[in-house]
C-alpha cells in the first residue's frame, strides 16, 4: 500500500505519529547527553543532581549503566602511575599523600575495598 493510496485522515495520523516519535527521540537524546554530562562531575555533585530526579525514571528510560561505565571509565591505562591523592590517617591526626610515600623510593601498594 503506497503513501498515495492512504486517505487524508490516515496521512494526518501517520504524520503526527512520525513527528511524535521524532520529538521523543530528540528528547531522549538530549536527556541522555545531559545525564552523561552530569555523570562526569565529581561524585558529590552527581549525587546532588540525582537526589532531585524522581524514582527509577533514569534507570528505566535512559541507558544509565552504559552512560555510567563510559563517563566514569577514566583515562588511566595499565602501567600508568596512580594519581596523587591525600587521605586522613585512621586516628585523624594527620593526612598522608601518595606522592610523599612514593618519594621515599619504596614501593607503595594500594588496596581499594571494604573490610566491613
C-alpha positions in Angstrom: 0.0 0.0 0.0 1.7 3.2 -1.2 1.6 6.6 0.6 -0.6 8.0 -2.3 -3.3 5.4 -1.6 -3.8 6.5 2.0 -6.8 8.6 3.0 -6.2 12.2 4.2 -7.1 11.1 7.8 -4.5 8.2 7.6 -1.9 10.6 6.2 -2.5 13.0 9.1 -2.3 10.2 11.7 0.9 8.9 10.1 2.5 12.4 10.0 1.6 13.0 13.6 2.9 9.6 14.7 6.2 10.2 12.9 6.5 13.7 14.3 5.8 12.5 17.8 8.4 9.7 17.5 11.0 12.2 16.2 10.2 14.6 19.2 10.5 11.7 21.6 13.8 10.6 20.0 15.3 14.1 20.3 14.2 14.5 23.9 15.7 11.1 24.8 19.0 12.0 23.1 19.1 15.4 25.0 18.2 13.7 28.3 20.9 11.0 27.7 23.5 13.6 26.9 22.7 15.7 29.9 22.8 12.7 32.2 26.2 11.8 30.7 27.4 15.3 31.4 26.2 15.2 35.0 27.9 11.7 35.5 31.3 13.2 34.6 31.1 15.6 37.5 32.6 14.8 40.9 30.6 12.2 42.9 29.2 14.9 45.4 27.8 17.0 42.5 26.4 13.9 40.7 24.7 12.8 43.9 23.2 16.2 44.4 21.7 16.2 40.9 20.4 12.6 41.2 18.7 13.4 44.5 16.3 15.7 42.6 15.4 13.0 40.0 12.2 11.2 40.9 12.2 7.4 41.3 13.7 5.0 38.8 13.0 7.0 35.7 16.6 7.3 34.5 17.2 3.6 35.2 14.2 2.5 33.1 14.2 5.0 30.2 17.8 6.0 29.7 20.8 3.8 29.1 22.1 4.5 32.6 24.6 1.7 33.0 26.2 2.3 29.6 26.5 6.0 30.3 27.9 5.4 33.7 30.6 3.0 32.5 31.7 5.4 29.8 31.5 8.5 32.0 33.5 7.1 34.9 36.0 5.0 32.9 38.8 7.5 33.3 41.9 7.7 31.2 44.4 5.5 33.2 46.0 2.6 31.4 47.7 -0.5 32.9 51.2 0.6 34.0 50.3 4.3 34.5 51.3 6.0 37.7 48.5 6.4 40.2 47.1 9.9 40.5 48.2 11.8 43.6 45.7 11.9 46.5 45.6 12.7 50.2 43.8 10.6 52.9 43.3 11.1 56.6 45.0 8.7 58.9 42.8 6.3 60.9 43.2 8.3 64.1 42.5 11.6 62.1 45.7 13.3 63.5 47.2 13.9 60.1 46.9 13.3 56.3 49.1 11.2 54.1 49.8 12.0 50.4 50.7 9.3 47.9 53.4 11.4 46.4 55.2 11.7 49.8 55.2 7.9 50.2 56.4 7.2 46.7 59.1 9.9 47.0 60.8 7.8 49.7 61.8 5.3 47.0 59.9 2.4 48.5 57.1 0.6 46.7 53.6 1.6 47.6 50.7 -0.9 47.4 47.2 0.5 47.1 44.3 -1.8 48.1 40.8 -0.5 47.5 38.0 -2.4 49.1 35.8 -2.7 52.1 36.6 -4.7 55.2 33.1 -4.4 56.7 
